[in-house]
Amino acid sequence: MFYSGFCLHGEERLFDMYLPAFGDFVAGFSYGSIGALKYALKDESVKSLILLSPAYYTHKDKEFKEVQLSAFEADPALYKLKLLKKSGLKEEEGELYGQEGTAQELQELLFFDWHGSELATLANRGVKIEVFIGSGDRVVEPQPSADFFTQFAKVYTLENKNHILR
């Protein structure tokens, strides 16, 4: 099972090199990492959780988050265009995988509070947790993200890779 990023749908083939060909795994890219985590917490059959450039904004202040929401609400199409470009998607990929996002989804993405206890619960249940972060990510700050997830998961920091991990 794969959960897509904000303003995206069907982009999992961009991450084939990070995803197993089969098995009881759930994966999510960016905003989709939140959905993947929630699914893994509910479904006891999940053996592996793969988070690709997880949307980790727990360390950001409320003002930053509100500015992002205001920018989206002012011009959703422009916000989406800038986000997809900043993430490293090529124009044709943005056209292929892009979809409209909502303010509610962006709010969930920005204000989601990653709890170590949830990840620890999964790890204690025997779920293999892997996190892939690009060192050159311009959407999510790589270092705070890596610092948090390293406590609970095997974190791969990919040198000179962007949000799309290339």
SVG drawing of the C-alpha trace seen along z (x, -y; Angstrom):
<svg xmlns="http://www.w3.org/2000/svg" viewBox="-10 -35 36 46">
<polyline fill="none" stroke="black" stroke-width="0.4" points="0.0,0.0 1.3,-3.5 0.2,-6.9 0.8,-9.8 2.3,-13.2 0.4,-16.5 -1.0,-17.5 0.1,-14.2 -1.5,-10.9 0.1,-7.7 3.7,-8.8 4.8,-5.6 6.7,-4.4 9.1,-7.3 10.2,-5.4 10.5,-1.9 14.1,-1.6 13.1,-2.2 10.1,0.1 10.1,3.9 8.5,5.7 6.1,7.5 5.4,8.1 3.3,6.8 4.6,3.2 3.1,-0.2 4.8,-3.3 4.2,-7.0 5.8,-9.9 6.0,-13.3 2.4,-13.9 1.6,-10.3 4.0,-9.3 1.3,-10.4 -1.3,-8.1 1.2,-5.3 2.0,-5.6 -1.7,-5.7 -2.4,-2.6 0.5,-0.7 -0.7,-1.5 -4.2,0.0 -3.2,3.0 -1.3,5.6 -0.3,7.5 2.1,4.7 5.7,5.9 7.5,2.9 6.8,-0.9 8.7,-2.9 8.7,-6.7 10.0,-8.6 10.9,-12.3 8.3,-12.3 6.5,-15.6 8.2,-16.4 7.2,-19.9 6.8,-19.2 9.8,-21.5 8.4,-24.5 6.6,-27.3 2.9,-28.1 3.8,-31.3 5.6,-29.3 2.7,-26.9 0.1,-29.7 2.2,-31.5 2.2,-28.3 -1.6,-27.9 -2.2,-31.6 -0.1,-31.3 -2.0,-28.2 -5.4,-29.7 -4.4,-32.9 -3.5,-30.9 -3.7,-27.1 -2.5,-26.6 0.6,-28.7 1.4,-27.1 1.1,-23.6 3.3,-24.6 6.0,-26.0 5.8,-23.0 6.1,-20.4 9.0,-22.3 10.8,-22.7 10.4,-19.0 12.3,-18.1 9.5,-16.9 10.0,-17.5 7.3,-19.5 5.9,-16.5 5.9,-14.5 3.9,-17.3 1.4,-17.1 1.2,-13.3 1.1,-12.9 -0.2,-16.3 -3.7,-16.7 -5.5,-19.4 -4.7,-19.6 -6.9,-21.0 -6.3,-23.5 -7.4,-20.8 -4.8,-18.3 -2.1,-21.0 -3.1,-21.8 -2.9,-18.2 0.6,-18.0 1.9,-21.1 0.3,-20.5 0.7,-16.8 2.6,-16.0 4.9,-13.1 5.0,-11.1 7.9,-8.9 5.6,-6.7 3.7,-5.7 6.9,-4.8 8.1,-3.0 4.9,-1.0 5.4,0.2 9.1,1.0 8.1,3.0 5.6,4.9 8.4,5.9 7.6,3.6 10.7,2.7 10.8,-1.1 12.9,-2.7 13.1,-6.4 14.7,-7.9 15.7,-11.6 17.5,-13.6 20.3,-15.8 19.4,-18.4 15.7,-18.5 14.3,-22.0 10.7,-21.1 11.4,-19.5 14.5,-20.3 16.7,-17.1 18.6,-17.4 15.7,-17.9 13.8,-15.1 16.8,-12.7 17.4,-13.6 13.9,-12.7 13.4,-9.5 16.9,-8.1 15.5,-7.5 13.0,-4.9 14.0,-3.8 16.8,-3.0 17.3,-6.3 19.0,-6.6 20.3,-10.1 20.9,-10.2 23.6,-12.7 22.7,-15.5 19.2,-14.1 16.1,-16.3 12.6,-15.8 11.8,-13.3 15.1,-11.5 17.0,-12.0"/>
</svg>
